[in-house]
Amino acid sequence: MTIKEIQEEIIDEFSMFDDWIQRYEYLIEIGKSLPMIEEFYKKDENLIRGCQSKVWLHAELNNGIVKYTADSDAILTKGIIALLLRVFSNQSPAIILEAEPFFIDAIGLKEHLSPTRANGLVSMIKQIKLFALAYQTKLS
């Protein structure tokens, strides 16, 4: 599935809810389905800077595809990173780098987060793209 198709799927899913209380509940449910990061990767060097909560992100390149794993100590943040990984994981570094996460504005996520959580969201995307850039450079 392409990044665009995944984002459109997410937009469709969120359009089923009437209000943001239901969307927050859905985000929390999504977070519960996040594949757990191995404890070994829950170290300071994998923490995303700029997040209010602790968010650990790990990436591996295998056969030209980046696979991300993550975890957070906050349930809502766990849902947000789970959405981001759904969009960006299992794609090539070049595709990740050129992709714009348009679903965030389409579902109104950023405007319904506190300023510190919105900054954390930006930091998560930046770190995802930094991993992709490092792997793209390695592949070149």
N, C-alpha and C positions, 0 to 999 in steps of 0.2 A: 504494500500500500504506500502511496506517495505521502509526503508531508502535507500537501494540500488536501488530499482526500481524508487524512486523519483529522485535520483541523475542521473540515466541513462536518465530519461525523460528530466531533465534540460540540460544535455549534448546534447541530440538530438535537443532541442529547440535552443540552442546557435550555433549548427553546421549549422543552416539555414542561418546564417549571414556571409557575406563575409569579413567584417572588424570590427574593434573595435568601430568605430563611431556608427555603427548599433547596436552593442552589448550594448554600453552605453545607447543608446536610449531605447533599450528593458529593460535594468535594471531600467531606470527611469519609464517606463510604469509599470513594476512589482511593483515598490514602490508605485505607485498610487493605486494599488489594496490591499495594506497592510491593514488588518483590524485595525482600530484605537484603540489604547490603551486608556483606560478610563483616563480622565484628572487627576483623583485621584492618578493614578500611575505615573504621570509625576513629580516625586520629586527626589531630589538629591540622595537618597538612591537607586534608581532604574537606575541611570545613569551608563553607562559602562565606567569604567576608561580606559584610553589609546586610546580613540577615538578622532580624530581631531574635529569631529562634536559632537553634543549632541545626544546620543542614549539612550533611556529609554527601559528597558526590564523588563517584569513582567512574572512570571510563577505561575501556579496553578496546583496542583495535584488533579485529580478527578478520582476515580475508577482505580487507578494505572496507569493513563495516564497523561503525562505532557502537558499542553497547554500553549503556550507562546503567549504574545502579545507585541508589540513594536512600537516605533515611532522614528523618527529622524528629526532634523531641516534641514538636507541636502538631496536633492532629490536623489543623487546617493547612499548615505549611506542608505537611506530608501529602495532602491532597493536591496542592499546587505543584509540587515537584513531580508527583505521579503523572499529572497531566502533561507536564513538560517532557518527561521521559517517554511518554506514549507518543508524543509528536516527533521527538528528535532521535530516540534510540533506534538502532537497527537501520541506520542510513549511512551513506558514505560521508566522509568529512566535507567534501565539496558541496554536496546537497545541503548539509546542515548549515554551512557557512552562508549559502545564498538564500536560505529560507527565512522568511519573516513570519513571526508568530501572530498572524492576524486574528486568530481566534480569541485572543485576550481582549481586544477591543470589541469584537463582535458579540461576545457574551457579557461584556461590561465588567469583567473581573477586576481590572486595575482600579476603576472608579469606586468599587465596593470594598476595597481593602484600605486599611489604615495606611497613612503615609509611610510608616516604617515597613509594613508588609509589602507595599508597592515597591519600595526601594529594594527589598529582599528579592522580589520577583525579577526585577531588572538584573540584580546580581546573579541570580540563578541562571538566567539566559546568557549573561555574559560569560559565566564559567563554562557552561555547556559549549558555547562557541569557541572559547579559548582551547578547550580540549580538542575540538574539531580542527582548529587552526594548527595546533601542534602536530596532530596526526597527518593533516594535509601536507605540512612541511616535510614530515618524515617520508611520506609517499612520493614526494616530488623528486 
